Amino acid sequence: MNNMLKCFMSKKSLKKTNPYLKDTSLGKALLYQSVSSSTAVEGVLTKYPKLSKSAEKKLKDIIAVHEPEASYE
C-alpha cells in the first residue's frame, strides 16, 4: 500500500505548485494572515499586518486566473 501512495504523491513542494504561494511576498503575507486567523479561532490574538494593497491586487489577479467564476467582492 505504501508503494501505491508514493506513486501518487507529487515530488514538488506545495510552495512550488500552489499559485498563491509562488510569489514570495504574497505567499508570506498569506501565511501570516492564515496563522493569524487560525490562532484567533483558538482564542490567541496575534498582531500580523493586514494584506497590503499591492498584495491584495496580486491575490485578486491570481484568483481571477485560477477561479474565473469566483467573486470575492
BELDA-V628161 format. One record per pair of residues at least 24 apart in sequence whose C-alpha atoms are under 8 Angstrom apart, sorted by the first residue. I is the first residue (numbers start at 1). J is the second residue. D is the distance in whole Angstrom. If there is no record, write none. Layout:
i: {I:I}
j: {J:J}
d: {D:D}
This chain:
i: {19:20:20:25:26:26:26:29}
j: {62:59:62:55:55:58:59:55}
d: {7:7:7:8:6:7:7:8}
